């Protein structure tokens, strides 16, 4: 069985990350799941933004100090341009603007096939546990704040995942790890049924660790897999899920 292909911030190799246009392109390419990062705005909305500040998109300000209305006034696609690799971005501001988690989940809910979502809560943040509390509220709007839903929650913060476990028992959790030394500490405390989200660079640099992790029987969720060589390593390790900026490209390789 092939691994699940998860679109990292949408089809972000071609289209500006975390925009609705990037996610629609990923769905059209056949992605099995979508990945997003979430941060809380000053007025309590969860938006799909990776960094705490807006420098990545050529704007100014901190997400946590801005309202949703202020973020909606910014073109989140302009920094990357309209065309890359032959892909044209829809000029509709709705496709280029800040994307709320609620809108992304509504898109998944209404899509004509089953799609899963991997949501990463970003820490540290001034709002601390309010982020996970609001996340569970949004999941509840769709009936997904429990077992059986299409959502899993990820974080590098062990404490953040504990919060989700307490607030929404049964939602799958993914402990993200980017350093081998961190895993030596986390492996003693994370839940038995939690997934492990391992960085591809860590697995490549530590092949013995990669083999041990694959043999543990724990679901392995690898990020960010963008080349054929990286894909071959994941197939060799028989990982369950892989995150990629290039969902169409990897699905084409897997189809071969």
DRENROVEX-749811 format. One line per 10 residues: their letters; for each residue y negated, x, z negated of N, C-alpha, C. Coordinates in nm, 3 decimals. Layout:
DRENROVEX-749811
A) Y/X/Z/Y/X/Z/Y/X/Z ~ ...
This chain:
DRENROVEX-749811
XXXXXXXXXX) 0.120/0.085/0.000/0.000/0.000/0.000/-0.124/0.088/0.000 ~ -0.218/0.059/0.089/-0.337/0.144/0.100/-0.431/0.118/-0.018 ~ -0.515/0.216/-0.051/-0.612/0.196/-0.159/-0.720/0.096/-0.120 ~ -0.775/0.035/-0.221/-0.888/-0.054/-0.200/-1.010/0.029/-0.159 ~ -1.080/-0.015/-0.056/-1.200/0.054/-0.009/-1.322/-0.018/-0.063 ~ -1.401/0.055/-0.142/-1.516/-0.002/-0.211/-1.644/0.059/-0.153 ~ -1.734/-0.025/-0.109/-1.859/0.022/-0.046/-1.958/0.064/-0.153 ~ -1.990/0.193/-0.155/-2.079/0.252/-0.255/-2.224/0.217/-0.227 ~ -2.280/0.126/-0.308/-2.417/0.076/-0.289/-2.433/0.011/-0.152 ~ -2.323/-0.043/-0.100/-2.320/-0.099/0.034/-2.278/0.006/0.134
XXXXXXXXXX) -2.305/-0.018/0.261/-2.278/0.081/0.365/-2.392/0.182/0.363 ~ -2.400/0.258/0.255/-2.520/0.336/0.225/-2.535/0.463/0.308 ~ -2.431/0.502/0.381/-2.446/0.616/0.472/-2.540/0.580/0.586 ~ -2.535/0.455/0.628/-2.612/0.411/0.744/-2.739/0.335/0.709 ~ -2.735/0.260/0.600/-2.844/0.168/0.568/-2.888/0.193/0.423 ~ -3.015/0.176/0.397/-3.070/0.204/0.265/-2.987/0.137/0.155 ~ -2.948/0.219/0.059/-2.859/0.175/-0.048/-2.916/0.058/-0.127 ~ -2.823/-0.025/-0.175/-2.853/-0.135/-0.266/-2.938/-0.246/-0.203 ~ -2.959/-0.241/-0.073/-3.027/-0.353/-0.008/-2.922/-0.454/0.037 ~ -2.965/-0.578/0.052/-2.873/-0.680/0.099/-2.820/-0.645/0.237
XXXXXXXXXX) -2.903/-0.582/0.319/-2.860/-0.539/0.452/-2.742/-0.443/0.443 ~ -2.746/-0.350/0.347/-2.637/-0.253/0.332/-2.508/-0.321/0.289 ~ -2.518/-0.421/0.205/-2.398/-0.491/0.159/-2.340/-0.582/0.267 ~ -2.426/-0.648/0.341/-2.378/-0.731/0.452/-2.306/-0.645/0.555 ~ -2.362/-0.527/0.584/-2.298/-0.436/0.679/-2.161/-0.391/0.627 ~ -2.150/-0.366/0.497/-2.023/-0.326/0.439/-1.920/-0.438/0.449 ~ -1.963/-0.560/0.424/-1.872/-0.674/0.437/-1.828/-0.691/0.582 ~ -1.922/-0.678/0.673/-1.887/-0.691/0.815/-1.791/-0.581/0.860 ~ -1.799/-0.464/0.794/-1.708/-0.353/0.828/-1.569/-0.374/0.769 ~ -1.555/-0.472/0.680/-1.424/-0.501/0.624/-1.399/-0.446/0.485
XXXXXXXXXX) -1.504/-0.401/0.416/-1.486/-0.346/0.282/-1.414/-0.446/0.192 ~ -1.323/-0.394/0.111/-1.249/-0.479/0.017/-1.333/-0.516/-0.104 ~ -1.428/-0.429/-0.137/-1.509/-0.449/-0.257/-1.644/-0.382/-0.238 ~ -1.739/-0.421/-0.322/-1.872/-0.365/-0.321/-1.900/-0.300/-0.456 ~ -1.978/-0.192/-0.455/-2.017/-0.124/-0.579/-2.167/-0.129/-0.592 ~ -2.214/-0.149/-0.715/-2.358/-0.145/-0.738/-2.387/-0.088/-0.876 ~ -2.509/-0.035/-0.890/-2.562/0.007/-1.020/-2.661/-0.099/-1.063 ~ -2.671/-0.124/-1.192/-2.767/-0.224/-1.237/-2.857/-0.169/-1.346 ~ -2.983/-0.211/-1.340/-3.082/-0.180/-1.442/-3.159/-0.307/-1.476 ~ -3.213/-0.309/-1.597/-3.284/-0.427/-1.646/-3.434/-0.410/-1.627
XXXXXXXXXX) -3.497/-0.510/-1.568/-3.642/-0.508/-1.551/-3.711/-0.546/-1.682 ~ -3.842/-0.528/-1.685/-3.918/-0.558/-1.805/-3.908/-0.706/-1.843 ~ -3.890/-0.794/-1.742/-3.881/-0.937/-1.771/-3.737/-0.989/-1.769 ~ -3.641/-0.897/-1.784/-3.503/-0.938/-1.813/-3.413/-0.969/-1.695 ~ -3.445/-0.919/-1.576/-3.359/-0.940/-1.460/-3.278/-0.813/-1.432 ~ -3.152/-0.831/-1.395/-3.070/-0.717/-1.354/-3.089/-0.695/-1.205 ~ -3.132/-0.575/-1.169/-3.152/-0.541/-1.028/-3.061/-0.424/-0.991 ~ -3.027/-0.419/-0.864/-2.938/-0.314/-0.814/-3.021/-0.192/-0.775 ~ -3.036/-0.101/-0.868/-3.113/0.021/-0.849/-3.042/0.133/-0.923 ~ -3.030/0.249/-0.860/-2.958/0.360/-0.923/-3.042/0.435/-1.025
XXXXXXXXXX) -3.159/0.482/-0.984/-3.240/0.568/-1.069/-3.331/0.486/-1.161 ~ -3.371/0.547/-1.272/-3.464/0.479/-1.363/-3.604/0.470/-1.303 ~ -3.637/0.562/-1.213/-3.767/0.562/-1.146/-3.746/0.531/-0.998 ~ -3.856/0.515/-0.926/-3.847/0.473/-0.785/-3.876/0.584/-0.686 ~ -3.874/0.708/-0.731/-3.906/0.820/-0.641/-3.810/0.828/-0.523 ~ -3.685/0.791/-0.545/-3.585/0.798/-0.438/-3.628/0.718/-0.315 ~ -3.699/0.607/-0.336/-3.738/0.524/-0.222/-3.885/0.544/-0.184 ~ -3.945/0.650/-0.239/-4.082/0.683/-0.203/-4.187/0.596/-0.269 ~ -4.150/0.533/-0.381/-4.245/0.448/-0.454/-4.268/0.506/-0.594 ~ -4.355/0.442/-0.669/-4.386/0.488/-0.803/-4.348/0.382/-0.906
XXXXXXXXXX) -4.321/0.429/-1.029/-4.293/0.336/-1.138/-4.152/0.349/-1.191 ~ -4.134/0.297/-1.312/-4.003/0.291/-1.376/-3.953/0.147/-1.372 ~ -3.828/0.130/-1.338/-3.772/-0.005/-1.327/-3.790/-0.081/-1.457 ~ -3.768/-0.014/-1.569/-3.774/-0.081/-1.699/-3.916/-0.122/-1.738 ~ -4.015/-0.070/-1.669/-4.155/-0.104/-1.700/-4.215/-0.197/-1.595 ~ -4.132/-0.249/-1.506/-4.182/-0.335/-1.399/-4.115/-0.471/-1.406 ~ -4.188/-0.573/-1.359/-4.131/-0.706/-1.350/-4.056/-0.720/-1.216 ~ -3.976/-0.823/-1.208/-3.907/-0.849/-1.082/-4.007/-0.873/-0.970 ~ -4.113/-0.945/-0.998/-4.215/-0.973/-0.895/-4.277/-0.845/-0.843 ~ -4.301/-0.749/-0.932/-4.359/-0.621/-0.890/-4.261/-0.544/-0.801
XXXXXXXXXX) -4.135/-0.549/-0.834/-4.034/-0.481/-0.752/-4.016/-0.551/-0.618 ~ -4.032/-0.681/-0.617/-4.016/-0.756/-0.492/-4.126/-0.727/-0.392 ~ -4.234/-0.667/-0.437/-4.344/-0.632/-0.347/-4.318/-0.500/-0.273 ~ -4.207/-0.432/-0.303/-4.177/-0.301/-0.247/-4.069/-0.313/-0.139 ~ -4.086/-0.241/-0.031/-3.984/-0.232/0.075/-3.885/-0.124/0.033 ~ -3.763/-0.163/-0.005/-3.663/-0.069/-0.053/-3.586/-0.001/0.060 ~ -3.617/-0.037/0.185/-3.549/0.024/0.299/-3.635/0.122/0.376 ~ -3.765/0.121/0.353/-3.857/0.200/0.434/-3.829/0.350/0.426 ~ -3.786/0.398/0.311/-3.767/0.542/0.292/-3.661/0.599/0.386 ~ -3.565/0.516/0.428/-3.456/0.567/0.511/-3.481/0.541/0.659
XXXXXXXXXX) -3.576/0.461/0.691/-3.600/0.428/0.831/-3.516/0.310/0.873 ~ -3.548/0.256/0.989/-3.479/0.137/1.037/-3.352/0.166/1.113 ~ -3.340/0.287/1.167/-3.224/0.314/1.251/-3.158/0.444/1.207 ~ -3.027/0.440/1.187/-2.950/0.559/1.160/-2.808/0.535/1.210 ~ -2.754/0.629/1.281/-2.619/0.616/1.336/-2.604/0.489/1.419 ~ -2.710/0.450/1.488/-2.702/0.334/1.575/-2.709/0.201/1.505 ~ -2.739/0.200/1.373/-2.745/0.075/1.298/-2.891/0.033/1.282 ~ -2.921/-0.089/1.320/-3.056/-0.141/1.307/-3.063/-0.234/1.187 ~ -3.161/-0.210/1.099/-3.176/-0.292/0.980/-3.258/-0.416/1.012 ~ -3.212/-0.529/0.965/-3.282/-0.656/0.981/-3.424/-0.645/0.925
XXXXXXXXXX) -3.526/-0.684/1.002/-3.664/-0.675/0.953/-3.697/-0.777/0.844 ~ -3.609/-0.874/0.823/-3.630/-0.975/0.720/-3.653/-0.908/0.584 ~ -3.766/-0.933/0.519/-3.793/-0.871/0.389/-3.684/-0.897/0.287 ~ -3.616/-1.010/0.298/-3.508/-1.044/0.205/-3.393/-0.945/0.215 ~ -3.375/-0.888/0.334/-3.266/-0.792/0.356/-3.306/-0.651/0.317 ~ -3.436/-0.629/0.297/-3.487/-0.494/0.272/-3.543/-0.476/0.131 ~ -3.561/-0.585/0.059/-3.627/-0.579/-0.070/-3.531/-0.548/-0.184 ~ -3.583/-0.547/-0.306/-3.500/-0.525/-0.424/-3.397/-0.637/-0.431 ~ -3.278/-0.600/-0.471/-3.167/-0.695/-0.475/-3.129/-0.722/-0.621 ~ -3.131/-0.848/-0.660/-3.086/-0.881/-0.795/-2.933/-0.888/-0.797
XXXXXXXXXX) -2.877/-0.862/-0.913/-2.731/-0.874/-0.926/-2.687/-1.017/-0.898 ~ -2.766/-1.112/-0.942/-2.728/-1.252/-0.920/-2.716/-1.282/-0.771 ~ -2.811/-1.231/-0.692/-2.806/-1.256/-0.546/-2.684/-1.187/-0.484 ~ -2.654/-1.067/-0.529/-2.537/-0.997/-0.475/-2.409/-1.074/-0.507 ~ -2.396/-1.118/-0.632/-2.276/-1.192/-0.669/-2.267/-1.326/-0.597 ~ -2.382/-1.389/-0.572/-2.381/-1.513/-0.495/-2.332/-1.488/-0.353 ~ -2.372/-1.375/-0.295/-2.325/-1.340/-0.161/-2.174/-1.323/-0.160 ~ -2.121/-1.255/-0.260/-1.975/-1.235/-0.271/-1.904/-1.369/-0.293 ~ -1.959/-1.450/-0.382/-1.900/-1.579/-0.414/-1.888/-1.667/-0.290 ~ -1.990/-1.663/-0.204/-1.994/-1.752/-0.087/-1.930/-1.692/0.037
XXXXXXXXXX) -1.884/-1.567/0.028/-1.827/-1.503/0.147/-1.695/-1.568/0.184 ~ -1.656/-1.556/0.311/-1.540/-1.631/0.359/-1.405/-1.559/0.338 ~ -1.404/-1.457/0.257/-1.278/-1.393/0.217/-1.296/-1.334/0.078 ~ -1.184/-1.298/0.017/-1.190/-1.243/-0.118/-1.253/-1.104/-0.116 ~ -1.355/-1.085/-0.198/-1.422/-0.956/-0.212/-1.440/-0.929/-0.361 ~ -1.417/-0.806/-0.403/-1.436/-0.770/-0.543/-1.566/-0.690/-0.560 ~ -1.609/-0.678/-0.685/-1.734/-0.610/-0.714/-1.714/-0.515/-0.832 ~ -1.757/-0.391/-0.816/-1.755/-0.291/-0.923/-1.899/-0.267/-0.965 ~ -1.932/-0.302/-1.088/-2.070/-0.296/-1.136/-2.083/-0.185/-1.239 ~ -2.173/-0.090/-1.212/-2.196/0.019/-1.308/-2.325/-0.007/-1.386
XXXXXXXXXX) -2.314/-0.008/-1.519/-2.434/-0.016/-1.602/-2.483/0.126/-1.628 ~ -2.613/0.147/-1.607/-2.671/0.281/-1.617/-2.726/0.307/-1.757 ~ -2.692/0.424/-1.808/-2.739/0.466/-1.941/-2.771/0.615/-1.936 ~ -2.862/0.662/-2.022/-2.934/0.587/-2.125/-3.045/0.500/-2.066 ~ -3.081/0.398/-2.140/-3.188/0.308/-2.100/-3.259/0.257/-2.224 ~ -3.386/0.227/-2.211/-3.463/0.180/-2.327/-3.411/0.047/-2.379 ~ -3.338/-0.028/-2.295/-3.293/-0.160/-2.336/-3.153/-0.159/-2.398 ~ -3.088/-0.044/-2.397/-2.959/-0.030/-2.465/-2.861/-0.140/-2.430 ~ -2.805/-0.202/-2.536/-2.703/-0.304/-2.518/-2.750/-0.433/-2.455 ~ -2.881/-0.452/-2.442/-2.931/-0.571/-2.373/-2.880/-0.575/-2.228
XXXXXXXXXX) -2.858/-0.458/-2.171/-2.810/-0.453/-2.033/-2.674/-0.521/-2.021 ~ -2.581/-0.483/-2.108/-2.447/-0.543/-2.102/-2.451/-0.692/-2.139 ~ -2.538/-0.728/-2.235/-2.550/-0.868/-2.271/-2.596/-0.953/-2.155 ~ -2.697/-0.904/-2.083/-2.746/-0.978/-1.967/-2.642/-0.980/-1.856 ~ -2.569/-0.871/-1.840/-2.464/-0.866/-1.739/-2.359/-0.975/-1.764 ~ -2.316/-0.987/-1.886/-2.215/-1.090/-1.919/-2.271/-1.229/-1.894 ~ -2.401/-1.249/-1.922/-2.464/-1.379/-1.892/-2.455/-1.411/-1.743 ~ -2.486/-1.312/-1.659/-2.484/-1.333/-1.514/-2.341/-1.359/-1.467 ~ -2.246/-1.285/-1.519/-2.106/-1.310/-1.482/-2.066/-1.451/-1.521 ~ -2.115/-1.497/-1.636/-2.083/-1.632/-1.680/-2.135/-1.739/-1.586
XXXXXXXXXX) -2.244/-1.712/-1.516/-2.298/-1.808/-1.419/-2.197/-1.839/-1.308 ~ -2.107/-1.745/-1.283/-2.008/-1.762/-1.177/-1.867/-1.788/-1.232 ~ -1.856/-1.797/-1.363/-1.724/-1.815/-1.424/-1.640/-1.690/-1.422 ~ -1.707/-1.574/-1.418/-1.636/-1.447/-1.404/-1.641/-1.360/-1.530 ~ -1.681/-1.418/-1.644/-1.693/-1.339/-1.767/-1.563/-1.338/-1.846 ~ -1.452/-1.324/-1.776/-1.322/-1.322/-1.840/-1.217/-1.274/-1.741 ~ -1.090/-1.281/-1.780/-0.984/-1.233/-1.691/-0.973/-1.319/-1.565 ~ -0.926/-1.257/-1.458/-0.902/-1.330/-1.335/-1.017/-1.331/-1.237 ~ -1.134/-1.281/-1.277/-1.246/-1.277/-1.185/-1.240/-1.157/-1.093 ~ -1.328/-1.150/-0.993/-1.326/-1.039/-0.897/-1.410/-0.918/-0.940
XXXXXXXXXX) -1.460/-0.918/-1.064/-1.555/-0.815/-1.108/-1.489/-0.720/-1.206 ~ -1.522/-0.591/-1.194/-1.492/-0.493/-1.298/-1.621/-0.419/-1.332 ~ -1.631/-0.376/-1.456/-1.752/-0.312/-1.505/-1.724/-0.165/-1.532 ~ -1.815/-0.079/-1.486/-1.797/0.065/-1.498/-1.916/0.125/-1.573 ~ -1.891/0.238/-1.637/-2.001/0.313/-1.698/-1.952/0.451/-1.739 ~ -2.046/0.544/-1.742/-2.017/0.674/-1.804/-2.026/0.662/-1.956 ~ -2.085/0.554/-2.004/-2.104/0.532/-2.147/-1.985/0.456/-2.205 ~ -1.910/0.523/-2.289/-1.797/0.460/-2.358/-1.846/0.343/-2.444 ~ -1.960/0.361/-2.509/-2.015/0.257/-2.594/-2.051/0.132/-2.514 ~ -2.106/0.152/-2.395/-2.141/0.038/-2.310/-2.017/-0.044/-2.274
XXXXXXXXXX) -1.910/0.023/-2.242/-1.787/-0.047/-2.207/-1.727/-0.119/-2.327 ~ -1.742/-0.061/-2.445/-1.697/-0.131/-2.566/-1.774/-0.262/-2.585 ~ -1.903/-0.259/-2.553/-1.984/-0.381/-2.564/-1.929/-0.490/-2.472 ~ -1.901/-0.452/-2.347/-1.849/-0.550/-2.252/-1.714/-0.602/-2.299 ~ -1.631/-0.516/-2.351/-1.499/-0.557/-2.401/-1.513/-0.660/-2.512 ~ -1.615/-0.642/-2.596/-1.637/-0.735/-2.706/-1.699/-0.866/-2.658 ~ -1.793/-0.859/-2.563/-1.864/-0.977/-2.516/-1.786/-1.058/-2.413 ~ -1.703/-0.991/-2.335/-1.631/-1.058/-2.226/-1.487/-1.005/-2.219 ~ -1.405/-1.038/-2.319/-1.266/-0.989/-2.320/-1.194/-1.027/-2.192 ~ -1.122/-0.933/-2.137/-1.045/-0.960/-2.016/-1.109/-0.911/-1.889
XXXXXXXXXX) -1.240/-0.882/-1.891/-1.303/-0.824/-1.772/-1.255/-0.679/-1.760 ~ -1.201/-0.640/-1.645/-1.152/-0.502/-1.629/-1.264/-0.400/-1.648 ~ -1.232/-0.289/-1.714/-1.329/-0.186/-1.745/-1.288/-0.053/-1.682 ~ -1.388/0.023/-1.638/-1.364/0.153/-1.574/-1.447/0.259/-1.645 ~ -1.379/0.354/-1.710/-1.449/0.466/-1.772/-1.474/0.573/-1.667 ~ -1.600/0.597/-1.635/-1.635/0.697/-1.536/-1.638/0.836/-1.599 ~ -1.586/0.934/-1.525/-1.579/1.072/-1.572/-1.615/1.163/-1.457 ~ -1.705/1.259/-1.483/-1.740/1.354/-1.377/-1.710/1.499/-1.414 ~ -1.665/1.522/-1.536/-1.631/1.658/-1.580/-1.495/1.657/-1.649 ~ -1.413/1.755/-1.617/-1.280/1.764/-1.676/-1.287/1.773/-1.828
XXXXXXXXXX) -1.387/1.844/-1.880/-1.400/1.860/-2.024/-1.425/1.726/-2.092 ~ -1.497/1.636/-2.025/-1.524/1.505/-2.084/-1.397/1.423/-2.098 ~ -1.307/1.436/-2.001/-1.183/1.359/-2.006/-1.097/1.401/-2.125 ~ -1.100/1.527/-2.160/-1.020/1.573/-2.273/-1.061/1.503/-2.403 ~ -1.186/1.457/-2.410/-1.233/1.384/-2.527/-1.208/1.233/-2.512 ~ -1.238/1.180/-2.395/-1.231/1.036/-2.375/-1.088/0.982/-2.373 ~ -0.993/1.064/-2.332/-0.857/1.014/-2.315/-0.796/0.966/-2.446 ~ -0.852/1.010/-2.558/-0.798/0.971/-2.688/-0.854/0.839/-2.738 ~ -0.962/0.790/-2.675/-1.031/0.674/-2.732/-1.040/0.554/-2.638 ~ -1.031/0.571/-2.508/-1.049/0.457/-2.418/-0.929/0.364/-2.426
XXXXXXXXXX) -0.954/0.237/-2.394/-0.849/0.137/-2.402/-0.731/0.166/-2.312 ~ -0.614/0.122/-2.353/-0.492/0.151/-2.277/-0.494/0.090/-2.138 ~ -0.564/-0.022/-2.122/-0.566/-0.088/-1.991/-0.694/-0.060/-1.912 ~ -0.781/0.028/-1.964/-0.901/0.063/-1.890/-0.865/0.147/-1.768 ~ -0.941/0.127/-1.661/-0.927/0.213/-1.544/-0.998/0.345/-1.571 ~ -0.962/0.445/-1.492/-1.033/0.573/-1.497/-1.106/0.592/-1.364 ~ -1.237/0.612/-1.371/-1.318/0.638/-1.252/-1.349/0.786/-1.244 ~ -1.279/0.856/-1.160/-1.290/1.002/-1.153/-1.368/1.044/-1.029 ~ -1.453/1.146/-1.046/-1.527/1.200/-0.933/-1.437/1.282/-0.842 ~ -1.456/1.269/-0.712/-1.373/1.342/-0.616/-1.393/1.493/-0.631
XXXXXXXXXX) -1.513/1.537/-0.666/-1.537/1.681/-0.685/-1.456/1.734/-0.803 ~ -1.446/1.655/-0.910/-1.367/1.696/-1.026/-1.219/1.706/-0.989 ~ -1.169/1.608/-0.915/-1.028/1.609/-0.876/-0.997/1.726/-0.782 ~ -1.091/1.756/-0.693/-1.072/1.865/-0.599/-1.073/2.000/-0.670 ~ -1.162/2.015/-0.767/-1.175/2.143/-0.839/-1.063/2.165/-0.940 ~ -0.998/2.056/-0.983/-0.894/2.068/-1.086/-0.768/1.996/-1.039 ~ -0.696/2.054/-0.944/-0.580/1.986/-0.887/-0.470/1.952/-0.989 ~ -0.452/2.038/-1.088/-0.350/2.009/-1.189/-0.389/1.887/-1.271 ~ -0.517/1.878/-1.306/-0.565/1.761/-1.379/-0.550/1.637/-1.292 ~ -0.584/1.649/-1.166/-0.574/1.535/-1.074/-0.431/1.483/-1.071
XXXXXXXXXX) -0.334/1.574/-1.066/-0.194/1.533/-1.062/-0.153/1.466/-1.193 ~ -0.199/1.520/-1.304/-0.164/1.460/-1.434/-0.222/1.319/-1.446 ~ -0.346/1.303/-1.402/-0.409/1.171/-1.409/-0.334/1.070/-1.324 ~ -0.293/1.114/-1.206/-0.221/1.025/-1.115/-0.085/0.984/-1.172 ~ -0.028/1.067/-1.255/0.105/1.040/-1.310/0.102/0.960/-1.440 ~ -0.018/0.934/-1.491/-0.030/0.865/-1.619/-0.005/0.714/-1.609 ~ -0.009/0.661/-1.488/0.011/0.519/-1.472/-0.115/0.436/-1.492 ~ -0.226/0.502/-1.513/-0.355/0.433/-1.530/-0.420/0.414/-1.393 ~ -0.475/0.297/-1.366/-0.542/0.275/-1.239/-0.651/0.379/-1.219 ~ -0.650/0.442/-1.102/-0.744/0.551/-1.073/-0.841/0.505/-0.964
XXXXXXXXXX) -0.969/0.516/-0.998/-1.079/0.466/-0.916/-1.166/0.589/-0.885 ~ -1.166/0.637/-0.760/-1.225/0.767/-0.728/-1.355/0.749/-0.650 ~ -1.455/0.827/-0.687/-1.585/0.823/-0.620/-1.629/0.967/-0.588 ~ -1.711/0.995/-0.494/-1.745/0.917/-0.377/-1.674/0.986/-0.260 ~ -1.587/0.913/-0.192/-1.495/0.966/-0.092/-1.553/0.940/0.046 ~ -1.596/1.047/0.115/-1.666/1.029/0.242/-1.607/1.106/0.359 ~ -1.509/1.192/0.335/-1.452/1.273/0.443/-1.303/1.248/0.457 ~ -1.249/1.287/0.571/-1.106/1.270/0.593/-1.025/1.354/0.495 ~ -1.073/1.474/0.465/-1.003/1.560/0.370/-0.998/1.497/0.230 ~ -1.110/1.439/0.188/-1.113/1.373/0.057/-1.021/1.251/0.056
XXXXXXXXXX) -1.018/1.179/0.166/-0.929/1.063/0.175/-0.783/1.107/0.163 ~ -0.747/1.218/0.229/-0.609/1.266/0.222/-0.569/1.299/0.079 ~ -0.661/1.358/0.002/-0.632/1.388/-0.138/-0.606/1.258/-0.214 ~ -0.688/1.157/-0.191/-0.669/1.029/-0.261/-0.537/0.964/-0.224 ~ -0.499/0.973/-0.098/-0.371/0.917/-0.056/-0.256/0.994/-0.118 ~ -0.271/1.125/-0.128/-0.168/1.208/-0.192/-0.151/1.171/-0.339 ~ -0.263/1.139/-0.404/-0.258/1.102/-0.546/-0.224/0.956/-0.567 ~ -0.219/0.880/-0.458/-0.186/0.737/-0.461/-0.284/0.660/-0.551 ~ -0.414/0.687/-0.531/-0.514/0.617/-0.611/-0.520/0.470/-0.571 ~ -0.562/0.388/-0.665/-0.567/0.244/-0.639/-0.695/0.202/-0.567
XXXXXXXXXX) -0.802/0.276/-0.589/-0.931/0.233/-0.536/-1.018/0.354/-0.509 ~ -1.094/0.350/-0.402/-1.187/0.459/-0.372/-1.321/0.405/-0.329 ~ -1.425/0.470/-0.377/-1.563/0.432/-0.344/-1.614/0.524/-0.234 ~ -1.682/0.466/-0.137/-1.729/0.544/-0.024/-1.863/0.493/0.027 ~ -1.945/0.585/0.077/-2.068/0.547/0.147/-2.039/0.499/0.288 ~ -1.915/0.524/0.334/-1.879/0.499/0.474/-1.757/0.408/0.484 ~ -1.766/0.283/0.441/-1.647/0.197/0.439/-1.583/0.177/0.576 ~ -1.665/0.158/0.680/-1.608/0.140/0.812/-1.532/0.262/0.860 ~ -1.587/0.380/0.835/-1.523/0.505/0.874/-1.389/0.523/0.805 ~ -1.384/0.499/0.674/-1.258/0.518/0.603/-1.156/0.413/0.641
XXXXXX) -1.200/0.291/0.661/-1.106/0.187/0.703/-1.047/0.219/0.840 ~ -1.128/0.282/0.926/-1.076/0.325/1.056/-0.970/0.432/1.041 ~ -0.993/0.529/0.952/-0.893/0.634/0.928/-0.765/0.574/0.870 ~ -0.780/0.482/0.777/-0.662/0.420/0.716/-0.585/0.336/0.818 ~ -0.659/0.277/0.911/-0.594/0.198/1.014/-0.511/0.281/1.110 ~ -0.550/0.410/1.123/-0.471/0.500/1.209/-0.339/0.534/1.145
